[in-house]
């Protein structure tokens, strides 16, 4: 199938992109960055925007900034570029699990977050780290207007399956992944029917030197399911109790709930071992 007709826009700077989105956002404007989710949805006519705003020529959105506080990833940073940078241990591990190399060469980190697929890896990473997404819009004022930005925490950004807090006319310009503190172990475990498929269930985990832990689960709820744990004992049961998976043609809800508990145990033990090794005797 082919996509329905749409008007194509290719702004060259951020102000132009935001002005265009302000004009067409209410009419079903969609942003094109990597397009690895959007293009198939257009071709299958699961999405039918009246306008497509291609931001690939917009300067300043391809930066990856590393500071002691964390990593800020621009809207045009590809999965493969972020993976090769190796700037964040948990983000790097999650990126290796995303689809296939040809997808990662084009798909973007921020695009994956805005797509908000509950089975995707990157929303869980942002959620477990307590990161945020920076959104920008055009505020047309008497002096010609200006860009207005707001940072949305991960806990508020993912609001439902394929639904984020980005409003019509807003552009996600970057995402911030907080740094992992010294001595904290991280891990990511998932199970998919085939390598590169969306996971039936998955768990990313953080374990601190004092034994506290946090996990974020994918594929078992409408958004990433974050669970705080006082220790590793009973983690599987606690995670299962927090999840609400659905039945579908790939797996039953009961199987997914069982699986996510197993994965939580394994991911937590992986993270605890890594943290202990980094912390030393």
C-alpha positions as CSV (number, residue, x, y, z in Angstrom):
1,X,0.0,0.0,0.0
2,X,1.0,3.6,-0.4
3,X,0.4,6.5,2.0
4,X,-2.5,8.9,1.6
5,X,-1.8,12.3,0.2
6,X,-0.1,14.9,2.4
7,X,1.7,18.2,2.2
8,X,5.4,17.9,2.6
9,X,7.5,20.5,4.6
10,X,11.3,20.6,4.9
11,X,12.3,23.4,7.2
12,X,16.0,24.3,7.5
13,X,16.1,25.7,11.1
14,X,14.3,25.1,14.4
15,X,12.3,28.3,14.2
16,X,11.0,27.3,10.8
17,X,10.1,23.8,12.0
18,X,8.2,25.1,15.0
19,X,6.4,27.7,13.0
20,X,5.3,25.1,10.5
21,X,4.1,22.7,13.3
22,X,2.2,25.6,14.9
23,X,0.4,26.2,11.7
24,X,-0.4,22.6,10.8
25,X,-0.3,20.7,14.1
26,X,-4.1,21.0,14.7
27,X,-4.6,19.6,11.1
28,X,-2.8,16.3,11.8
29,X,0.8,17.4,11.2
30,X,3.4,14.6,11.8
31,X,7.1,14.9,12.3
32,X,9.5,12.9,10.2
33,X,12.9,12.1,11.7
34,X,14.1,8.5,11.3
35,X,10.7,7.4,9.9
36,X,11.2,3.7,10.9
37,X,7.8,3.6,12.7
38,X,6.0,6.4,10.8
39,X,6.7,5.3,7.3
40,X,5.2,1.8,7.7
41,X,2.2,3.3,9.5
42,X,1.7,5.7,6.6
43,X,2.0,2.9,4.0
44,X,-0.5,0.7,5.9
45,X,-2.7,3.8,6.3
46,X,-2.7,3.5,10.1
47,X,-1.8,7.2,10.1
48,X,-3.1,9.8,7.7
49,X,-1.6,13.2,8.5
50,X,-2.5,16.1,6.3
51,X,1.1,17.5,6.7
52,X,4.5,15.8,7.1
53,X,7.2,18.0,8.6
54,X,10.7,16.6,7.8
55,X,13.2,17.8,10.4
56,X,16.3,16.1,8.9
57,X,17.7,19.3,7.5
58,X,17.2,21.3,10.8
59,X,20.6,22.3,12.2
60,X,21.4,21.7,15.8
61,X,19.3,18.6,16.5
62,X,22.0,16.0,15.9
63,X,24.0,16.6,19.1
64,X,24.9,14.1,21.8
65,X,26.1,16.0,24.9
66,X,27.8,14.1,27.8
67,X,28.1,15.8,31.2
68,X,28.6,14.4,34.7
69,X,24.9,14.7,35.2
70,X,24.0,12.6,32.2
71,X,23.5,12.4,28.4
72,X,21.4,14.7,26.3
73,X,20.5,13.2,23.0
74,X,19.2,15.4,20.2
75,X,16.2,14.6,18.1
76,X,18.2,13.5,15.0
77,X,20.7,11.3,16.8
78,X,20.4,7.8,15.2
79,X,20.3,4.7,17.3
80,X,23.5,3.4,15.8
81,X,25.3,6.7,16.5
82,X,24.2,6.7,20.2
83,X,25.2,3.1,20.5
84,X,28.7,3.6,19.1
85,X,29.2,6.6,21.4
86,X,28.8,4.4,24.4
87,X,28.1,7.4,26.5
88,X,25.6,5.7,28.9
89,X,25.9,2.1,30.0
90,X,22.2,1.3,30.2
91,X,21.2,3.2,27.1
92,X,24.0,1.5,25.1
93,X,22.8,-2.0,26.2
94,X,19.2,-1.2,25.3
95,X,20.1,0.1,21.9
96,X,21.8,-3.2,21.0
97,X,18.4,-4.8,21.4
98,X,16.5,-2.4,19.2
99,X,15.3,-4.1,15.9
100,X,18.1,-4.7,13.3
101,X,21.2,-2.7,12.3
102,X,19.5,-1.3,9.2
103,X,16.7,0.1,11.4
104,X,19.2,1.4,14.0
105,X,21.1,3.2,11.2
106,X,18.1,5.4,10.5
107,X,15.8,5.3,13.5
108,X,16.3,8.0,16.2
109,X,16.4,7.7,20.0
110,X,14.0,10.6,20.5
111,X,11.7,9.3,17.8
112,X,11.4,6.0,19.7
113,X,10.5,7.8,22.8
114,X,7.8,9.9,21.2
115,X,6.4,6.8,19.4
116,X,5.8,5.5,23.0
117,X,5.4,1.8,22.0
118,X,4.9,-0.1,25.3
119,X,7.0,-2.9,24.0
120,X,10.0,-0.7,23.0
121,X,13.2,-0.6,25.0
122,X,14.1,3.1,25.1
123,X,11.0,4.3,27.0
124,X,11.8,1.8,29.7
125,X,15.4,3.1,30.0
126,X,14.2,6.7,30.3
127,X,11.6,5.7,32.9
128,X,13.9,3.6,35.1
129,X,16.5,6.4,35.1
130,X,14.0,9.1,35.8
131,X,14.9,11.0,32.6
132,X,13.0,13.6,30.6
133,X,12.0,14.7,27.2
134,X,12.4,18.4,26.1
135,X,9.5,19.7,24.0
136,X,9.5,22.9,22.0
137,X,6.7,24.9,20.4
138,X,6.4,28.3,18.7
139,X,4.8,31.1,20.7
140,X,3.7,33.7,18.2
141,X,3.9,37.0,20.1
142,X,3.8,40.7,19.1
143,X,7.5,40.7,18.4
144,X,7.3,37.8,15.9
145,X,7.3,35.0,18.3
146,X,9.9,32.7,19.8
147,X,10.5,29.0,20.7
148,X,9.2,28.0,24.1
149,X,10.5,24.8,25.7
150,X,9.4,22.5,28.5
151,X,10.9,19.4,30.0
152,X,8.5,16.5,30.7
153,X,9.6,13.8,33.2
154,X,9.4,10.3,31.9
155,X,6.8,9.5,34.6
156,X,4.5,12.0,32.9
157,X,5.7,11.7,29.3
158,X,4.3,8.2,28.5
159,X,0.5,8.4,28.9
160,X,-0.7,5.4,27.0
161,X,0.0,2.9,24.3
162,X,1.6,4.9,21.4
163,X,0.6,8.1,23.2
164,X,3.0,10.6,24.7
165,X,2.6,14.0,26.4
166,X,3.7,15.9,23.2
167,X,0.9,18.2,22.1
168,X,-0.1,19.2,18.6
169,X,2.4,21.8,17.4
170,X,5.2,20.6,19.7
171,X,8.5,19.0,18.7
172,X,10.6,16.8,20.9
173,X,14.0,18.3,20.5
174,X,16.0,16.2,22.9
175,X,15.9,13.6,25.7
176,X,18.0,13.5,28.8
177,X,19.2,10.2,30.3
178,X,20.6,10.8,33.9
179,X,24.0,9.3,34.6
180,X,24.3,6.1,36.7
181,X,26.0,6.8,40.0
182,X,29.3,5.0,40.8
183,X,28.8,1.5,42.1
184,X,25.3,1.1,40.6
185,X,24.9,-1.9,38.4
186,X,22.6,-2.0,35.3
187,X,21.2,-4.7,33.1
188,X,18.6,-5.3,30.4
189,X,16.9,-8.6,29.7
190,X,14.2,-9.4,27.2
191,X,12.6,-12.3,25.3
192,X,11.4,-12.0,21.7
193,X,10.1,-14.7,19.3
194,X,12.9,-13.8,16.9
195,X,16.0,-11.6,17.2
196,X,15.0,-8.0,16.4
197,X,11.3,-8.5,17.0
198,X,9.5,-6.5,19.7
199,X,9.9,-8.2,23.0
200,X,7.2,-10.4,24.5
201,X,8.4,-8.9,27.8
202,X,11.6,-7.2,29.0
203,X,13.1,-5.7,32.1
204,X,15.8,-3.1,32.6
205,X,17.2,-2.8,36.1
206,X,19.4,-0.7,38.4
207,X,20.8,-2.0,41.7
208,X,22.6,0.3,44.2
209,X,25.5,-0.7,46.4
210,X,23.2,-0.9,49.4
211,X,20.9,-3.4,47.7
212,X,18.0,-1.1,46.7
213,X,16.8,-1.6,43.1
214,X,14.5,-0.2,40.5
215,X,13.2,-1.9,37.4
216,X,11.2,-0.8,34.3
217,X,9.2,-3.5,32.4
218,X,8.1,-3.5,28.8
219,X,5.4,-5.4,27.1
220,X,3.3,-5.9,30.2
221,X,1.3,-2.6,30.5
222,X,0.2,0.4,28.5
223,X,3.4,2.3,29.5
224,X,6.7,1.2,31.0
225,X,6.0,-0.3,34.4
226,X,8.4,1.0,37.0
227,X,8.8,-0.9,40.3
228,X,10.9,0.2,43.3
229,X,12.4,-2.6,45.3
230,X,14.0,-2.6,48.8
231,X,16.0,-5.7,47.8
232,X,16.2,-8.6,45.5
233,X,14.3,-11.0,47.7
234,X,10.7,-11.4,46.4
235,X,11.4,-9.2,43.3
236,X,9.7,-11.6,40.8
237,X,6.4,-11.6,42.8
238,X,6.5,-7.8,43.3
239,X,7.1,-7.2,39.6
240,X,4.3,-9.6,38.6
241,X,1.9,-7.9,40.9
242,X,2.6,-4.5,39.4
243,X,2.1,-5.5,35.7
244,X,-1.1,-5.7,33.7
245,X,-0.4,-7.5,30.4
246,X,-2.9,-8.3,27.7
247,X,-3.6,-11.5,25.7
248,X,-2.7,-11.3,22.1
249,X,-1.8,-13.6,19.2
250,X,1.9,-13.8,20.4
251,X,1.4,-14.7,24.1
252,X,-1.2,-14.9,26.8
253,X,-1.3,-12.4,29.7
254,X,-0.4,-15.2,32.1
255,X,2.7,-16.2,30.2
256,X,3.8,-12.5,29.9
257,X,3.3,-12.1,33.7
258,X,5.3,-15.2,34.5
259,X,8.0,-14.2,32.0
260,X,8.5,-10.7,33.3
261,X,9.1,-12.1,36.8
262,X,11.8,-14.4,35.5
263,X,13.4,-11.6,33.6
264,X,13.3,-9.3,36.6
265,X,15.1,-11.8,38.7
266,X,17.8,-12.3,36.0
267,X,18.2,-8.6,35.3
268,X,18.5,-7.8,38.9
269,X,21.1,-10.4,39.6
270,X,23.0,-9.3,36.5
271,X,23.0,-5.7,37.7
272,X,23.9,-6.7,41.3
273,X,27.0,-8.6,40.0
274,X,28.1,-5.7,37.8
275,X,27.7,-3.3,40.7
276,X,29.6,-5.5,43.1
277,X,32.4,-5.9,40.5
278,X,32.6,-2.1,39.9
279,X,32.4,-1.3,43.6
280,X,35.3,-3.6,44.5
281,X,36.0,-5.5,47.7
